[in-house]
Amino acid sequence: MNSHIEIDWTPKRAAYERIQAACPSPLEQAWAYGDSIAEISKVEIRRATIIAQGSPVATIQTAERKLPAGFNLVRLTRGPVSTTPELLPQFARALRTEYPRLSRNLLFWMPDVLGGADSMRPIGKRMMTNGYTTAWLDLQPEPDVLRANLRGNWRNALAQAEADAPKIRDDRRPREIETFIAGYLKDRRAQKYSGPSGILVRRIAETFKKDTFLLQALDHGDVIAATLFLRHGNSATYYLSWTTSLGRERNAAHLLLWQGLLQLRETGVKWLDLGGMDARAPGLARFKLGLGADAVTYSGTWF
């Protein structure tokens, strides 16, 4: 398919987000996420809409950092977001003209597509890292269908949690966000897993504002599990979650994820990104896939 491709590097936010609302859109390409990154790090966020045959069909958000000797480090993570993914080869050629291969622009690009070699290799890029694995859950079916799609052990755990349900608190006030961050950092240290800094989590919550969804499970007033979702357009991300031993005993994480996706669905969210999965944490992967979603491994990072 031959298409005339243009890149507009001065998009209006409304037009940018309108494109992203039409298809599953990853957090890393959300406008508010770019604002969050820019505020806590020494990067410049650049955004663009891609126009094919006169119609806007995709968006791009890059994070760029000036290096010594005039070099420019460019990261394009999980983009472009496109209503026409079949045009990725044409998008890649157009983007190559913006960041020429033999230049001081060092473009590291992780497209949110399966494979990717047919688009990346013709513009001279080589794979540097393995692909990113996540799973998208379609929230458009009715709740009873979503529940029927749960895997058996996940459905049983949810039923057990509902039979003796802890109190669920939906509160996004700054003090509750701070409580969540403290619990998350404590859990991260104890379980020895990697994750975003507390500074970034705080900035994201402040930037996303009403699109931050924090659910907490309480037992006698104590938080035994907590989950943070972020909405971006008609998509959302299961961003962070932590639980205590009592929370695990009562399957509170199952209850929070289930209640959270129903709440997101009611606000108009169509797609939920369950977040990265790693072979080094098989239990977490099984937990996420228990919702009935399938793991998808996208193309790696190309340079």
N, C-alpha and C positions, 0 to 999 in steps of 0.2 A: 504494500500500500504506500503510495507516494503522497506525502503531505508536506505542505509548506509550514515549517516550524519557526516560531518566533519566541524569544524569551523576554519578558517584561520584568525588569529588576526593580520596579517601583510600584508594586501592586497595592491596591487598597485592601485593608484587612477584611472587609466584608466580602469582597470578591474572592480573596484567598480562602477564607473559611467556607464560602459557598461551594467551592470545588471539593473541599475535603469532606463536606457533609454528605456528598453523593456516593461515597465509597468508604470501606474500612480505612481508617487513617491512624498511623502509629503516633504515639506520644511525642517521639523525638522530632516530628515534623509540625507539631502544634505551635501556633503563634505564641501562646502564653508560655510554653516550655522554652522557646527561644529567648523570650524576655527574661525568664528566670536564670538561664545560663549566662546571659550577657551581664546580669547584675552582680554575679558573684565571681566571674572569671574575666581574664583579659582577652576576650574574644569579641569579634564583630559578627553580628548575626546579619546575614543577607538573605532576602526572600525574593522569590520570583514566581510568576505564573507562566506556564508554557501554553502557547497558543498554536493550535493546529488548524490550518485552513480557516483562520479568522475566529475560531471559537476557543475559549480557555478550557483546557482539558486536564491540566496537572499543576501541581505546586512543588516548589523546591525551597528548602531552608538549609543554609550552610552555616557552619561556625568557623570563623577564620581568625588566624593569629599571625601577626607579623613576627618574623624571625630575623636573626642577624643576616647581613649581606643581602638584604632585600628580598629574601624568600618569604613566601606566604603559604602557611599551612592551612589547608582547606579540608574540612570534614563534612561529608554529605552522608548522613546516617538515616537509613530506611526511607530514602526518597528516590525518585519523586513519588508523591501521592497522585495517582492518576485514575481517571475514569476510563482511560483507553490504554491499558498496560501493553497492548500489542504494539504500541508505537514507541516502546522503550528504545529500540535501536536508533530511531530517528531522534529521540530526545538526547541520547548519548552523543550522537554526532554534533548536535547543536550545542550541547554543553561543552564539548571538546573545543569548540571555537572560542568559548568564553575562558577556558582554562587550557591553553595550548600545551601539548605534551612537552615540547622543548622550551620551557619557560621557567620562571621562578615560582610558579604556582604549583604546590605539591598537593594534588587532589587525592584524598583517600575516600573512596566511595563504596558504601554498602547499600546496594539497591534492595528494596523489599520485594524481591521476586524469586521464584524458583530458578535455579540454574544461573542465568545471567551471562554466561560465557559468550553467547551469540551477540550480545550487545557490547560487552566490555572489551573483548579481544580485538574486534575490528578498529577500535580507537586507541589501541596500543597499551591497554591496561593488563596487569597481571594480578592474579589472586594472591593476597598476602596472608589472610586468615581464613579459617573455616567459617561455615555459615552460622547464622543465628537461628536458634530454635525457639518457637513460641507456639501458641495455639489461639485461634480466633473462635469465639463462640457467638453464633447468630442468636440474638435475643428477640427476633421478630416472631417466632412461634408463640402460641399461647402458653401461659405458665404450666398448665397440665402437661403439655407436650414436652416442654423443657424438663419437667420433673421425670417424665417417662423415659427421657433420653439419658438420665443419670445412670452411671454404672451401678450395679447392684450393691456393692459394698459402700459406695458413696451415699446412695439413697438410704441404706440402713443406718448409716452414721447420722445422717440428717434427721431421720425419724427419731433416733434416740435423743438427739439434741433437742428436738421439739417437744419430746415427752416430758423433759425436765428442763425447760428453757430458761437460761439466765435472762436477766433484764437486758434489753438492747437499747443503747443510748445513741442517738444520732445528734451529734453536737459538733459544730465546726468553729467554735469560739477559739481565740488564740490560746487560752490556757489549756484547752483540751488538746489542741495540736501539740503544745509543749509536752503534755503528759504522754501523748502518743510517741513523740520523738524520743523522750527519755526511756520509755519502755522498749522501743525499737533498738536503740543503741545498746541498752543492757542485754537484750536478747542476741544482738549481733556479736557482742563480745563473748557471750557465753557459748553460743553455737558456732562461733568462728566462721562466719560467712561474710562475703563481700556485699557491699551495697552503697547507696548514695550517702553522702555526708549529712549530718544533722542540719548543717547550714543550708544545703541544697533543698532538703525536704521542707524546711521552714520557708524558704523563699518561694518554692513551688506552691505551697499552701496559700501564701499571701497573694501570689500572682493569679492563681486559678480562682480564688475567692469562692463564689457560689458554685463553681464546678468542682470543688473539693468535697468529697463525700467520706466522712469519717464515722464508722460504726464501731461501737465498743460493747463487749459483753461483760456484765457485772454480776458478781456474786457477793451478796451482803455489802454492797457499796464498793468492792474492790474490782478493778479491771482485770479480767482473766484472759482476755484476748481482744485484739483490735485490728481493724482493717481499713486501709486508706485507698479509695478509688479516685481517679481523676477523669473528668469528662472533658472531651475535646471534640466539638461538633456532634455528630451522631455516633461517635465512637467513644469508648472509655477504656481505661487501663486499670487492671488490678495491680496497683503500684507497690504497696508494702503491706505486710501483715506480720503480727507476732502473737505469741500465745504463751501462757504459763503451763505448768504441769497440770494444774486443775483445769485449765482451758482445754488441754488435750484430752484429759479424762472425760470431759463433758462434750467433746466434739464441737467446741464453740467456733472454731475456724470454719467448719462446714456451714454452721448456721449463719455466720456473718457473711460469707461469700454468697450464700443463697439469698439471704435477705437483701444484700447489696445489689445483686444483679436484677432482682425484681424491682427494686427502687429505681435503679438506672433505667430499666425498661419503661417504667411509668413516666419518666421524664422525657422519653423519646429516643433514648439510646438504642441503636440497632445492632451494634457490634461491640463485643468485649474482648480486648486483648488480655490474655491471661498472663502475659509476661514471660521472660526468659526461662528456659529449662536447661538444666545442665546434667550430664550423666553422672557427675560427682554428687548430685543430690537427687537420687531416684525417688525418694519418698515424696519430695515436693512435686516432682513431675507427675507421679501417679495421682497425687491429690488434685492437681489442676486438670489432668485428663479425665478424672472421674466425673467431670461435668458433662462428658459426652463429646467433647471437642477432640480433634485429631491434631497431633503435633505436626508442625510444618517447619522445615529447615530451609531458610532463605539463602540466597547467594552470600558468599563471604565478602570481606573487604578487599577492594581492588585498588591498585596504585599504578 
